[in-house]
Amino acid sequence: MKRVLCTFVLVLFATASAAQEKISIYHWFEYIPQELLDKFSEETGIEVVMDTYDSNETLLSTLKGGKLGSYDVAVPGDYMVKILISEGMLDEIMPGELANFGNIQPQWVDVDFDPGRKHSIPYQWGTTNFSVNRDAYTGDIRTTAILFDPPEVLRGKINVLDSRGELLALASLHLGIPQCTSDREQLQALDDLVQGAKQHWASFNSAGAKEVLVSGEAWVGMIWNGFAAKARAEGANIEYSYPREGMIAWMDNVVLLKDAPNRASGIKFLDFLLEPENSAAVTNYARYSSGIAGVEALLDEELLSQPEAVPPADAPSGTFVEVCDPEVDKVYDQIWTRLKQ
Amino acid sequence: MATEIGRDDGQAAGAFDPLKYWLILPAWLVIGFFLLAPICLVLVFSFLTKEFRGGVIWEFSLAAYDQFLFDRGLFGDEPPRIQWTYIEVFGRSIFQAGMATLLCLVIGFPTAFYIATRPRRVRAVWLFLVTVPYWVNLLIRTVSMKFLLRDSGPLNEFLLFVGVVDEPLGIVNTGLAVQLGLFYSYLPFMVLPIFATVERYDFALSEAAADLYADRWTVLRKILLPIVAPGIVAGSILVFVPSLGAFLAPDMLGGAKNFMIGSLIDEQFNGNAGNWPFGSAASMILLSLVLVALFFYARQTGRQGRA
């Protein structure tokens, strides 16, 4: 009996000491390979706990809902970094704190959502558009009308991302109006456009955006470029579109959250992701593009030529989602609420 | 007989009598802490001001209820009209939950009846089988349902193969898929209470009625149904109420575009909308509707009981 008790106490101690170094990550779904997390644990002895979300807005509302203080790092997109900074939800990275800071590609250091990279480091960047099933439709797909004024045969077979920022930005590009416009007629037109298009959309689904294309449930799917490449790799005969009206560009970033319970582990994790080898592992898995110098040689060969990453020469450059001021944001809120019910 | 008397005047627990307040205390603590306190919090939040991008400001406001009742246009400065959108959402939810309850009743009643009339041993096996699917998480079951129903799924492939239909039925992302999902989610809540009442039913009563020249239909209508009615009502409430607030099924099977109340509320807290007071107000309105319905039902049955 005594022996059993002793073992029990020992086990308790062992788990207690193992639990000392920990990191909790709040990350997008399907965006980091498990092997990489295992490698991080192996190298540092830090235990990794991860929860996932499926939109920037969900990240924000979860943090606002009282989860700030329980995660160490998160991976918001560009405009959400700006919002999180303005909400005071990010911790500052001190100069010199990251040993590998110099690995960031120069063009991604002074970004306008986080000048000088005081709160964030690049994770991956890419574009948001839509893919079309080429067995179902052979016509011209280089227009956002495929989503917003679809040809007869595609109606009712369209999935869009459940993401307010990206969907309304793409709709603005379709109309040729500026994002966050305060012009009433333009806002009304934006509302009319999405209200009219909704009847042709089968679903709002982000987490299943790849699956609906692979299964053939949807013939058109608004999707992120790397996710589209994965869908194609899984056997869907789909083509990623580069509409003449424009496309959404984005960059996801790893940030250190305010009141992080394990700040030191967070810093180690950021440094880990700044190593070319590890950033390349993410790119090879998620099929977007890395913002770290020195990854090129470590990438899978087909990534360099995949159509989802190489736009045609005449494709317009990408547009980043903008953060609207409160007045306009209220109207955007209205448009989104009316759209979703 | 002794237990009957004991039950009636509440003396069965004689030895524990001095303890009775202490025995009920844990239940009250749980109800108070996990039910009443959160509901009060929701009530308070529904009267607060929405903060820009989620969260609340601690200032009294009726904006949430105003948004529920009145439509002031896209820019919020038109004269108020009745807001039909949310009434539609509630109507749709009540319809979907009602259909799911009806489906559960149609399938659940014969099932429960069948199980209750088996020999005791076999009965246990059947009851066990009814609960087996519920060892799997609701989310997984809902996703699986979608995989079964979708155009390239087994159901449609079978129908196409047999030649019943020429093209896939297109069930996924419709109200029907949501009803099927709710029906499947909550079926045991219908089967088990009905089973419990049918099991206690004394079939000698049916025989007696038959001896008095009642045909089968009359026996069912005048003898069996009134006796098992409490089970049917309990089952219906247990299916209807959670269906009303469901958000997984409309989200996954309905394509997240035709809101039910549950998804409307979920969107206010987890999704893009970030309007906590409005989500709270919608919850309170839903809660009030259910409470009022249950209250009237309780009064009705109370009267019948006395009569």
Chai-1 contact restraints between the chains, C-beta under 6 A:
chainA,res_idxA,chainB,res_idxB,connection_type,confidence,min_distance_angstrom,max_distance_angstrom,comment,restraint_id
A,E57,B,N272,contact,1.0,0.0,6.0,A-B,restraint_1
A,T58,B,N270,contact,1.0,0.0,6.0,A-B,restraint_2
A,S61,B,G54,contact,1.0,0.0,6.0,A-B,restraint_3
A,S61,B,N270,contact,1.0,0.0,6.0,A-B,restraint_4
A,S61,B,G274,contact,1.0,0.0,6.0,A-B,restraint_5
A,K64,B,G54,contact,1.0,0.0,6.0,A-B,restraint_6
A,K64,B,G55,contact,1.0,0.0,6.0,A-B,restraint_7
A,R164,B,N272,contact,1.0,0.0,6.0,A-B,restraint_8
A,D191,B,L74,contact,1.0,0.0,6.0,A-B,restraint_9
A,A202,B,N173,contact,1.0,0.0,6.0,A-B,restraint_10
A,A202,B,G255,contact,1.0,0.0,6.0,A-B,restraint_11
A,S203,B,N173,contact,1.0,0.0,6.0,A-B,restraint_12
A,S203,B,G255,contact,1.0,0.0,6.0,A-B,restraint_13
A,F204,B,A256,contact,1.0,0.0,6.0,A-B,restraint_14
A,F204,B,K257,contact,1.0,0.0,6.0,A-B,restraint_15
A,S215,B,S152,contact,1.0,0.0,6.0,A-B,restraint_16
A,G216,B,S152,contact,1.0,0.0,6.0,A-B,restraint_17
A,E217,B,R150,contact,1.0,0.0,6.0,A-B,restraint_18
A,P326,B,F52,contact,1.0,0.0,6.0,A-B,restraint_19
A,Q334,B,L74,contact,1.0,0.0,6.0,A-B,restraint_20
A,W336,B,N272,contact,1.0,0.0,6.0,A-B,restraint_21
A,T337,B,A273,contact,1.0,0.0,6.0,A-B,restraint_22
A,Q341,B,T85,contact,1.0,0.0,6.0,A-B,restraint_23
A,Q341,B,V89,contact,1.0,0.0,6.0,A-B,restraint_24
A,Q341,B,F259,contact,1.0,0.0,6.0,A-B,restraint_25
